[in-house]
């Protein structure tokens, strides 16, 4: 991340109250850090000038952090609790329900203040201002994103931008580790930027949809199913989103992939289940619930039918 970013790459997990000024979260631009926390926090630079972070922290005593933020854009999805701070004297409050975006055109003083007993569970991205401006110079379609850096401070809640929220959920609940985790963070972080740029772009009048081949249609459907594997859209809803008839979509998917969309989703869920089982971080029942099986016995039956052995036999 840009050296002017006060947040350092770090990862900690406290099971009892620990002083935040000893956690290695901030560089010297943090002028004052007072308070303690219980829980986890991690921040990771996914590419130059782009830093992903998430946390689930409880504050047993009042929290007060005085720092200087550089020109940048910060996108935050609160998953539980709340967060608030003052930037240039203005109070900004982050609450669950929709992503929030903070854009600063220049360095400004910020004061985080949270009351004792409060909690913040959230995920977000910090993007350097110079990086966004360079992107906008290369591609004018990204200028609405760079305009978040205009006129001092911009703070808003992104209504109707559920795709960004879903991407942050996937980042927060990532099942990967090591190199796969880093690749996952980078790809989904960049996807957040793409979705935000699309959300901010002016909406032109809808042209007539071009004719698509069965192959293109099937690939689009597969991409959307993969992106929402835990809660996939129904065939009718997906067909409407793609602008085709339900029968046309079913026929295209089956012709290209040799199986129905329902069978494809089941297969991908079971493949993910095997990956999670081999990581040995969750019990079989937890994985079954996470993949949408209300009854672990149904999960066991489906897993054995697909792989030829029960989930408990994975080593």
Buried (B, 14 or more C-beta within 10 A) or exposed (E): BBEBBBBBBBEBEBEEBBEBBEBBBBEEBBEEBBBBBBBBBBBBBBEEBBBBBBBBBBBBBBBBBBBBBBBBBBBBBBBEBBBBBBBEEEEBEBEEEBBBBBBBBEBBEBBBBBEEEBBBBBBBBBBBBBBBBEBBEEEEEBBBBBBBBEEEBBBEEBEEBEBBBBBBBBBBEBBEEEEEEBEBBBEBBBBBBBBBBBBBEEEEEEEEEEEBEBEBBBBBBBEBBEBBBEEBBEBEEBBBEBEBEBEBBBBBBBEBBEEEBBEBBBEBBBEBBBEBBEEEEBEBBEBBBBBEBEEBEEBBEBBBEBBEEEBEEBE
